[in-house]
Amino acid sequence: MSLKHFKCLREGDLKNVESSSLHLDTVRDLKQINSLLTSMIYPILETQGLLKSSRLRNPWEQQTAKY
């Protein structure tokens, strides 16, 4: 979203220049909300055993192809 917005700004669209601050503030605030929610939810999921130890795949596990 931010990269597309910066592209429009480089092209000189006046409408986008006027709303630039609002867009960037919104993106920043949404990232902060995501961070806060994540920091609240992870401990709850961990105590209930619902959180995986890693989101990364184990390279030693056999991967079965689904065709």
C-alpha positions in Angstrom: 0.0 0.0 0.0 2.8 2.5 0.9 4.8 1.7 -2.2 1.9 2.3 -4.5 1.2 5.6 -2.7 4.8 6.7 -3.1 4.6 5.9 -6.8 1.6 8.2 -7.2 3.4 10.9 -5.3 6.4 10.6 -7.7 4.1 11.0 -10.6 3.0 14.3 -9.1 -0.7 13.7 -8.7 -1.8 16.7 -6.5 -4.7 14.8 -5.0 -2.3 12.2 -3.7 0.1 14.8 -2.4 -2.7 16.3 -0.3 -3.7 13.0 1.2 -0.1 11.7 1.7 0.1 12.4 5.4 -3.3 10.8 6.1 -2.4 7.6 4.2 1.0 7.3 5.8 -0.4 7.9 9.3 -3.1 5.3 8.7 -0.6 2.7 7.6 1.6 3.5 10.6 -1.3 3.3 13.0 -2.5 -0.1 11.5 1.0 -1.5 12.0 1.0 -0.3 15.6 -2.5 -1.9 16.2 -1.2 -5.2 14.7 1.8 -5.1 16.9 -0.2 -4.4 20.1 -2.8 -7.1 19.3 0.0 -9.6 18.6 1.7 -8.9 21.8 -1.5 -9.5 23.7 -2.6 -12.6 21.9 0.7 -14.6 21.7 0.9 -15.2 25.5 -2.7 -16.4 25.6 -2.2 -18.8 22.6 1.1 -20.1 24.2 -0.5 -20.9 27.5 -3.3 -22.8 25.8 -0.9 -24.7 23.6 -2.3 -23.3 20.4 0.9 -21.6 19.3 3.4 -23.5 17.1 7.0 -23.4 18.2 8.0 -22.2 14.8 6.2 -21.2 11.6 9.1 -22.4 9.6 8.9 -25.8 7.9 11.2 -28.5 9.3 13.6 -29.3 6.4 14.0 -32.8 7.7 10.3 -33.7 7.4 9.2 -35.4 4.3 7.0 -33.2 2.1 4.2 -35.1 0.4 3.1 -33.7 -2.9 -0.6 -33.1 -3.3 -1.7 -33.7 -6.8 
